[in-house]
Amino acid sequence: MRLYSPLEKIGSNFYSKKTLKRQCFGTGDALKENPMKSLYLTAALAPLLFAAPALAQTAAPAAGQQPPRLTAWEASRIRANDDTVSTGVARARDRLDSATSTSSLPDADIVRIGETSIGAIFRTIPGIRSEAVSGDVTSSYTIRGLPLVGIGAKYLQLQENGLPVLEFGDIFGLASDYYLRYDFSVSHIESIRGGSASTFASNAPGGVINLISNTGEVEGGSVQVSTGVDYDSQRVDFGFGGRLSDTLRYHVGGFYREGEGPIRAGFDANRGGQLKFNITKDFEGGFFRVEGKFLDDRVINYAQVPMLVSGTNSDPSYNDVPNFSVRNDTLSTGNIGSFLNLNADGVLTRTNFADGNRALVRSIGFQSRFNLGGWTVQQHMRFADQSGNQVLNFPLAVVPAAVVPFAFGARPGSLAYASGPNAGQPITSPVSLNGNGLVAYSLILSRQINSLNNFTNDARVSRVWRIRGGDLTTTAGIYISEQSLDYGRQYPVFFQDIVGSGRSSLIDIRNTNGTFRTQDGFFGFSGPGGDSSIREDVDYSIVAPYGSLNYRLGKLALGASMRLDNGQVRGRAIEGESTRLRAIDVDGDGVLSEAERTFSVPTDLLPVDYDYDYLSWSVSANYRVSEIFSTFARYSTGGRAAADGVLDDVSINPATGDLNDPDIAYDPVDQAEIGFKLRAGGLFANLTAFWAEVTETNQQLRSDANGQTAVDLVRQGYRAIGAEFEGGVRRGPFSLTGSATLTSAEITDAGDPAVIGNTPRHQADLIYALLPQYDTDLFTVGASIVGTTESYSQDVNGLIMPAYTTVNAFLQLRPIERLVVSLNANNLFDELALVDVSAPTVPASGLSLVRVLPGRNVSAAVRFYF
């Protein structure tokens, strides 16, 4: 398989100008004050102080001197051959000699895709289904037909430099991408699907996606300033590195951004940034590296919004509600303002909705590789202090404004604005409110993240033995992980009008005698069920020894690997039921509104004290038919340990803290795959057939019979078969890469017999991606095209979500050396891309809550290399 990454294998290889020219594409030659801003901008602009010498023509080396290293500009213009894989395998090896399905996405292609959110970037990776509708964080991910029951990434682990960001990627409402950002510190993104991921990473039976950092292999760097053309966003990205000596190299990178974002929210919804660094000491036979990361970023979360649905289940019609565009508007607006609430420790606090989803990370890690008595020893450790706050608006139902007083209180009343420019004014004509006459009944998920700290250490040794004319590679390792889950979560509920352009405001209900049924728009402070204050303080410990054997004799390579995960879960938790209500006079007027009587205080925390273990194993065969062609087969069985989805009084024994059903401690996953790989000149092609079977226990958001969104515990079995294709071709300045995944999946076991045999929700028969581009010294033009066929909204297989194809077009101009001017148009044709529809069938009300990809948005950027 031929893959394109930013660099040829640099190492000690250096290129003359003539060589560089042959390998290039083609044949021709307003920020607001913020306490973090100075840190990011200083790091971004400091290298420009030293740029002048780097811009001068490098003199030819004298006889006997080492040739100059590649500059960042020269490296950016090289079409590279990266034919090795290092993620999810024992030792880095040629992809044609590895019985795995792997891909690599270089930084040059990531920039051209025109997306910066992790979820949007991952949509282009073969085999990955990414529901990137939430903004920069909390997208949902799955792989090769494995079910997407809950939020986040259950079977797919997201990593930075080979270690997980979070041990569990499906913490309710907190996917791993909450603490993960893309910027110029990233060299490329590797992915491995199925196969050895089961035994070379814990809790990753489906696969691994790994963001790999630049480590100073080239001299210099770049700074890019970008802005939204038709939306409010300003962003600075930077990255620079090089050698401090013959054996010491470094890299620093990051970003800072501010702005409303591509969806009209009415306030600066995204603001913050990231700074990453590493320094590497090279020595004979290995290296030692220190790596660090600082992240302080606030982003908005785009939840579901209302949409008109008509027609039939098999041929539905989806249309915007008057004065509200699902592609361009959100109900998460600045008019929500701040609100008082009891946190999970019973303390009255004020939360500002505009603070959004804040992620705070301070991490430090060490990585080394060296030889010892014929063995290669690798050690990688990282500690990440991860905390923050989460504030997101999640609409539950849509109700005609005229019936709200009766629907929520069964008695007459009137409506008035509780926030925004019309605060205090009565709504005299609810039937015609905003031209649609609708009100949303919403909740705020307010979470205080005290600690999602993560410590991981992966140590392994390997050696190649010469036995009977073949090479036997042996690897043994041990993985240790400590993951904290310490947070409180509340669900105050409120009413808001449905209107676009960031103008949605809170609405009060007033009784006929003038007293308020609500408090500043809030109907209750303890969730829709009156008992939704949640407190969790649980620590997860994992010790996982693992090992592998790989014997290669001539063209044949046989492999086997094994991993034993031992987990301990200790702490305390409460999920809803063990709460009590408390009345608080929030506004101090001496009169308790009905809402002021609904504050929820957690009591009777459950003990959590259980252990689990499971064995994962994988066997494989790879046959290198020729220099350009190989074929492989693999069978694997793995598992995924349960996270907070089982921390409730249904699953936990309140006396002992043990699980009532030990089988829900982890979900087993069995997989098989067979395929071939072809790599010849400017052509590569990989085709893999796969089969997977899994039993899933998880929490799922879905609509009840009344159309209101609720959380259900789901335990079901699934099976999927399919085929995955990835390929590419290069002819002169033109190149085309693409992928397609064909899947047939079904529910094999369920508490509801009616859904057995059905296709899992959101599972399309085909997902695909194409990246055509035409590249010369002067310009690059192309597109990232991602699409899916139709799928069902829910497991009952009623309502269809239509097929869609989104096109991100890009143009890069290089008017002079070291300067790139680019223009990106995301969702160029403003496609309606429905990713989630809460209604299982066409609703009688004609309304459903949906989530869609953003509509067309255009950005421009200038990038300067030094």
Buried (B, 14 or more C-beta within 10 A) or exposed (E): BBBBBBBBEBEEEEBEEEEBBEBBBBEEEEEEEBEBBEBBBEBBEEBBEEBEEBEEEEEEEEEEEEEBBBBBBBBBBBBBBBBBBBBBBBBEBBBBBBBBBBBBBBBBBBBBBBBBBBBBBBBBBBBBBBBBBBBBBBBBBBBBBBBBBBBBBBBBBBBBBBBBBBBBBBBBBBBBBBBBBBBBBBBBBBBBBBBBBBBBBBBBBBBBBBBBBBBBBBBBBBBBBBBBEEBBBBBBBBBBBBBEEEEEBBBBBBBBBBBBBBBBBBBBBBBBBBBBBBBBBBEEEBBBBBBBBBBBBBBBBBBBBBBBBEEEBEEBEBEBBBBBBBBBBBBBBBBBBEBBBBBBEBEEEEBEBBBBBBBBBBBBBBBBBBEEEEEBBBBBBBBBBBBBBBBBBBBBBBBBBBEBBEEBBEEEBBBBBBBBEBBEEEBEEBEEBBEBBBBBBBBBBBBBBBBBBBBBBBBBBBBBEEEEEBEBBBBBBBBBBBBBBBBBBBBBBBBBBBBBBBBBBBBBBBBEEEEBBBBBBBBBBBBBBBBBBBBBBBBBBBBBBBBBBBBBEEEEBBBBBBBBBEBBBBBBBBBBBBBEBBEBEBBEEEEBBBBBBBBBBBEEBBBBBBBBBBEBBBBBBBBBEEEBBBBBBBBBBBBBBBBBBBBBBEBBBEEEBBBBEEEBBBBBBBBBBBBBBBBEEBBBBBBBBBBBBBBBBBBBBBBEEEBBBBBEBBBBBBBBBBBBBBBBBBEEBBBBBBBBBBBEBBBBBBEEEEBBEBBBBBBBBBBBBBBBBBBBBEBBBBBBBBBBBBBBBBBBBBBBBBBBBBBBBBBBBBEEEBBBBBBBBBBBEBBBBBBBBBBBBBBEBEBBBBBBBBBBBBBBBBBBBB
